[in-house]
Amino acid sequence: MNVELVDLQTIGVLATAASVSVAAIYYIFTLRINQRVLKTTLETRQVQLFMDIYKTYSSKEFQKDREQMQIFWNFEGVRDFVDKYGAGANLDEHAKWDTQVAQFVGIGTLVRMGLIKPELVFDLIYDSVIIFYEKFQPVIMELRKYYISNYAQDAEYLYNEMKRIAKERGLPIPDKDRNLIYKLESENIP
């Protein structure tokens, strides 16, 4: 009778161990599946977030303002910039400036925080980021001295990320003074 009791206990222990093992394996598989689903959901949300931002960026008004600023705004130093495009001198032009800066700061913040992949931004707007920042970098640097010490810091972060990726991919860095469309229009090239 003792042998049968030991056998029954052994079978019970083995059955318990087998069920715990099966439960652990099921749990591991479930975790892996959930991680994949979570990763896919996160990537989808990143794309949705960026596309919401891109909708503003690609709007006719934003593009028109960006082109006007990059091609036609000319200034000699910060004083000249403020005299021509500051809020006190020209509120409409200043609003264009604020909108552009805010857009690049916002995108830069999301990239810096890891909420949007810099490669996604690069594939859609890297040239605009670089051209804008290089044209207005002297103004931004002066505003940091006299206004807010970290003014447009995440726009600068975004700019540096775009330059880094361009270098990694072996792509040219756009030149703020060379706008092909404007050049073609002004030279009447067919």
Summary of the structure (lengths in Angstrom):
residues: 190
radius of gyration: 28.3
end to end distance: 103.6
largest distance: 106.4
contacts: 485
relative contact order: 0.09
helix: 81%
strand: 0%
